């Protein structure tokens, strides 16, 4: 079964980041996801390289799909479309 790669860019003190990460962790229990979390405080080079300014930022299979506050339903729909497509 193929894993979908998600890269999640977050920073401390960001409530939307906590919500996005929580939604992704819930999805992980039901499907094979390869989740990589980058924290602005620890991964400044990756933030700079990927030009991430707004958090949370969610890349799916290397493509920026979401930034800023995002609903759990939108994340789920996009992940399932990539997974089944």
Residue pairs with C-beta under 8 A, 6 or more apart in sequence:
1 32
2 32
2 83
3 32
3 33
3 34
4 31
4 32
4 33
4 34
4 60
4 61
4 79
4 82
4 83
5 33
5 34
5 36
5 60
5 61
5 62
6 24
6 33
6 34
6 35
6 36
6 58
6 59
6 60
6 79
7 35
7 36
7 37
7 38
7 58
7 59
7 62
8 17
8 20
8 21
8 24
8 35
8 36
8 37
8 38
8 56
8 57
8 58
8 59
9 38
9 40
9 46
9 47
9 50
9 52
9 55
9 56
9 57
9 58
9 59
10 17
10 18
10 20
10 21
10 37
10 38
10 39
10 40
10 55
10 56
11 17
11 39
11 40
11 41
11 55
12 39
12 40
12 41
14 55
14 56
16 55
16 56
16 68
16 69
16 70
17 55
17 56
19 69
19 72
20 56
20 58
20 66
20 69
20 70
20 75
21 37
21 56
22 72
23 70
23 72
23 75
23 76
24 33
24 35
24 58
24 75
25 35
26 72
27 33
27 75
27 76
27 79
28 35
31 79
31 80
31 83
33 79
38 46
38 47
38 52
40 47
40 55
46 52
50 57
50 59
50 64
52 67
54 67
54 68
55 67
55 68
56 66
56 67
56 68
56 69
56 70
57 64
57 66
57 67
58 64
58 65
58 66
58 67
58 70
58 75
59 65
60 78
60 79
60 82
61 82
65 78
66 74
66 75
66 78
